[in-house]
Amino acid sequence: MIQTTGTNILDETTLENKVQVRFDNIYMIDDDSFTLNLNRYCIEKYDLLHTNLLGFQNAEEAIKSLEEADTDKTHLVLVDLNMPIMCGWEFINVISATFSKKLLDSLFISIVSSSSNPIDTDRAHVHPNIFSYIEKPLLPRKYEKMIMAIDATLSTNKS
């Protein structure tokens, strides 16, 4: 597991000032260490109040960590689909079947994958526990768009 706490490098016109959402943890799950580091770099550019970044190269390790997540806080999960041992879909199926509703409700799961297969994107769009599907690489503008959508969803749910 790779764990990083980012440094806030935002100014008054950046994402931090545009949204209310704050994540306790961001879980990045990808078997490729280069991709994990690239995602970490992108996220640190938009660090939301020094969010705790957790990187996993194995989905099974991520599940163990997620089981301990504070259900009273909001967490972002970025998961790749194509991984050895346990692929992203298996990961999503396991947590969907075994995690409590309260824990699942505290998670915003986004697939970040190199797959542009319509079967994967269609499946993600209808899956009740998946918030978004992003094609790699995770660029700052894609990250910002996702965060803005999560923020809008949370604002709507509070109304």
C-alpha positions in Angstrom: 0.0 0.0 0.0 1.2 3.5 -0.9 0.0 6.2 1.5 0.5 9.9 0.9 -0.9 13.1 2.5 -0.8 15.9 0.0 0.2 19.4 0.3 -2.4 22.0 -0.4 -1.2 24.2 -3.3 -4.5 25.8 -4.2 -5.4 29.5 -4.4 -8.7 31.3 -4.0 -9.9 30.4 -7.5 -9.3 26.7 -7.4 -11.5 23.7 -6.8 -11.3 23.8 -3.0 -13.3 27.1 -3.1 -15.8 25.9 -5.6 -17.1 22.8 -3.7 -18.3 21.8 -0.3 -17.4 18.1 -0.4 -14.4 17.0 1.6 -13.1 13.4 1.5 -11.7 11.7 4.6 -9.8 9.3 2.4 -9.2 8.8 -1.3 -8.5 5.2 -2.1 -6.6 4.6 -5.4 -6.6 1.0 -6.6 -4.4 0.2 -9.6 -1.9 -2.5 -10.1 0.4 -0.1 -12.0 2.6 2.0 -9.7 3.2 4.6 -12.4 -0.5 5.2 -12.7 -0.9 5.4 -8.9 1.8 8.1 -8.8 0.3 9.9 -11.7 -3.1 9.9 -10.0 -1.5 11.0 -6.7 0.1 13.9 -8.5 -3.2 15.0 -10.2 -5.1 14.7 -6.9 -2.5 16.6 -4.9 -3.0 19.6 -7.3 -6.6 19.7 -5.9 -5.9 18.5 -2.4 -9.1 19.0 -0.4 -8.1 19.9 3.1 -5.1 17.6 3.1 -7.1 14.5 2.1 -5.5 11.2 3.1 -4.4 9.4 -0.2 -4.2 5.6 0.0 -2.8 3.7 -2.9 -3.2 0.0 -3.4 -1.8 -2.3 -6.1 -4.0 -5.1 -5.0 -7.8 -4.8 -4.6 -8.0 -7.4 -1.8 -5.8 -5.1 0.3 -8.0 -2.2 -0.5 -11.1 -4.1 0.7 -9.5 -4.8 4.0 -8.7 -1.1 4.4 -12.2 0.1 3.3 -13.8 -2.2 5.8 -12.4 0.1 8.5 -13.6 3.3 6.8 -15.5 5.8 9.0 -19.1 5.6 7.7 -19.8 9.1 9.0 -17.3 10.6 6.6 -17.2 10.7 2.8 -14.6 8.6 0.8 -13.6 8.5 -2.8 -12.6 5.2 -4.4 -10.8 5.3 -7.7 -10.5 1.7 -9.1 -8.9 0.3 -12.3 -10.7 -2.5 -14.0 -7.8 -4.5 -15.5 -5.8 -5.9 -12.6 -4.4 -9.3 -11.7 -5.6 -11.3 -8.7 -8.9 -9.4 -8.4 -10.1 -7.2 -11.3 -12.1 -4.0 -10.7 -15.4 -5.6 -11.4 -14.7 -8.4 -8.9 -13.7 -5.7 -6.3 -17.0 -3.8 -6.9 -19.1 -7.0 -6.7 -17.4 -8.1 -3.5 -17.9 -4.7 -1.7 -21.5 -4.4 -3.1 -22.4 -7.8 -1.7 -20.5 -7.6 1.7 -20.4 -4.0 2.8 -23.2 -2.5 4.8 -25.5 0.0 3.2 -24.1 2.7 5.5 -20.6 2.0 4.4 -21.5 1.9 0.7 -23.4 5.2 1.1 -20.2 6.8 2.4 -18.2 5.8 -0.7 -18.1 7.5 -4.1 -16.7 4.8 -6.5 -15.2 6.0 -9.8 -13.7 3.6 -12.3 -10.5 5.0 -13.8 -9.6 2.6 -16.6 -7.9 2.4 -20.0 -10.8 0.4 -21.2 -13.1 2.2 -23.6 -15.1 -1.0 -24.1 -18.8 0.0 -24.4 -19.7 -3.1 -22.3 -17.7 -1.7 -19.4 -18.9 1.9 -19.7 -22.6 0.8 -20.0 -22.2 -1.5 -17.0 -20.7 1.2 -15.0 -23.5 3.7 -15.8 -26.2 1.4 -14.6 -24.4 0.0 -11.6 -26.0 1.4 -8.4 -22.7 1.7 -6.5 -20.6 3.4 -9.3 -20.6 7.1 -9.5 -18.6 7.7 -12.6 -16.4 6.2 -15.3 -13.2 8.0 -16.3 -10.8 6.9 -19.1 -7.1 7.1 -18.2 -5.2 9.1 -17.6 -6.8 10.9 -14.7 -6.1 14.5 -15.7 -6.8 17.5 -13.5 -9.8 18.6 -15.6 -11.3 15.1 -15.4 -10.7 15.1 -11.7 -12.3 18.5 -11.2 -15.4 17.5 -13.3 -15.8 14.4 -11.1 -15.5 16.3 -7.9 -17.9 19.0 -9.1 -20.5 16.3 -9.9 -20.0 14.6 -6.5 -20.5 18.0 -4.8 -23.7 18.6 -6.8 -25.0 15.2 -5.9 -24.3 15.7 -2.2 -25.9 19.2 -2.3 -29.0 17.8 -4.0 -29.2 15.0 -1.4 -29.1 17.5 1.5 -32.0 19.6 0.0 
